């Protein structure tokens, strides 16, 4: 397994250093920044969800869902418990 340092890793390290510096400066400011990041992530997930639901061609159908069990019925096992 070969390790390579690309621009994504460099940006990730820079964000970690920035967030650490903000937290060192003050917990209140760090909390505000974390809330801002969380709101941005939730908004991005919401937009992706809305976009996907509008672009899907099988809305309201279950044609793309397959059953998690075999299509043939399983054999019935004999009962070992006698119910009154």
N, C-alpha and C positions, 0 to 999 in steps of 0.2 A: 504494500500500500504506500503510495507516494504522496507526500505532503507538498502542496503548493499554496503559496500565499497570493490570492487574487484580490481584486478591488473590493469584492463583497466582504472578505475577511477584514480588510483594512477599514472599511466603513463601519463594520460591527465593532471593531476595537475602538474606533474614534467615538462612537456613540456610548460605549461603556465608560470610557474616560470622561466624556462630557457629563453623563449622569452621575458618576462618582464625584466629580468636581461640584456639581450642583448640590448633591447630598451633603458634602463636606461644608459647603457654604451655609446651609441651613436646612433643617428637616422640613420646615413648613414650605419652603420653596421647592424642595425635592418632592414632597407629597403633591403639590400643585402640578408639577411637571409630570409626575406619574399618572395623575388623574387625566391630564391632557392627552398623554399617550394612550391611555385606556379608552378614552372617548373616541380617539381617532381610529383605534383598532375595531371598536364596536361599530362605528359608522362604516368602515370599510367592509366589514362582514355583512352588515345590513344591505349595503349597496350591491355587493356581490350576490347576495341571496335574492334580492329583487330583480336584478339583471338576469340571473339564471332562471328564475320562475317565469319571466316574460319571454325568454328565448326558447324555453322548452316546448317541444311539439307534442308531448304526451301529457299535458296538464289534465288532471282529473281522471286519468285512466290508470289501470294497474297492469297494462299490457307489458311493461318492461320489468315487472317484478316476477321472479320465479319462486315457486314454493320451496321451502327449505327441506322438504321431505320427499321421498320417492312418490311417483304418481300412482303406483299400485298400492292398494291397501295392505297394511301389515297383517300377518296372521294373528288371530286372537289367541292369547295365551290362556291356558286353563287357570281358573281361579283356585287358590289354595285356601282361601278364607271363606267360611260358610257364614252368610249373613242371615239373620233371623227374619 
